[in-house]
Amino acid sequence: MGILSRFSEYQVGKQKLIDYRRGHNDNEFVEQVITKNLTEKKQYEDLIQRIKIDLKRQIKATILTTHTTRRPIHSTGRHHKKSV
């Protein structure tokens, strides 16, 4: 199961854990679930960090590409025509 699928099930699992904890005294099971959830939370945070870094890189590349492909503008506000 992918990380995004697990993320969509996280809130449901959290509520089930709360309900289970109210009706049972099996703290070992509860601790296992909490440990598993912490591991998955760390994976979500890592994924978000990688997405953030990649988006910044893409935005920076787009800005650099945009600025280097424009023709210079003279003080008259017109684009400078390249000599042929």
N, C-alpha and C positions, 0 to 999 in steps of 0.2 A: 504494500500500500504506500502511495507517495506521501510526501510530507504535507502537501496541501490538502489531501483527503483526510489525513489524520487531524489537521488543524480544524477542518470543518466539523469534526466529531468531538473536539476538545470540550466544548461547553456541555454537551450532552453527557460525556464521561465525567465531567466535574460534578454535575448534579447527581449522577448515579452514585458517585463516591460519597457525597454528602449524605444521601439517603441510606447507603450501606452502613456508613459509620454510625448513624442514629440507631440502626436495628441490630448491629452486631458488635461484638467485642474483639474481632479478629484484627488486631492492630498490625500484625505482620503483613497481612494482605494489603491493608491501607497504606502502609509504608512502602510496599513494593510498587503500588500504583503511583504514589507520590514521586518516587524515585524515577519511574518510567516517564511520568509527565515532565519532570525537571529535565530529563535527557532530551525529550522532544522539544521542550521550550528552548533549550540551548540550540537545537537544530534550526528552529524557526528564527531565532536571533541571528545565527550565522548566515542563513539564507537572506534575510533582510539586509544584513550588512553587505553581502556580496552584490545584491541588487542595487543598493545605494552606491557602492563604488563603481559598478558598471554604468549606471545612469549618469553619474558625474563625468565619467570618462567619455561617454557618448556625447553629452552636452558640450563638453570642452572641445571635442573633435569637431563637432558641428559648428561651434563658434569660430574656431580657428580656420576651418574650411571656408566658411562664409566670409570672413574678413580677408582672406588671402585671394579669393576669387573675384572680389569687387574691384572695379576700376577706380582709381583715385578721383576725387571730386575737387575741382578748382574752386577758388573763392567765389566764382560766379554762380556756383551751385550746379554747374553742368558737369557731366562725366567727361573726363579727359579721353579724347579719341586717340587710339594707338596709331602710330605712324606705320604706314605700310611700305 
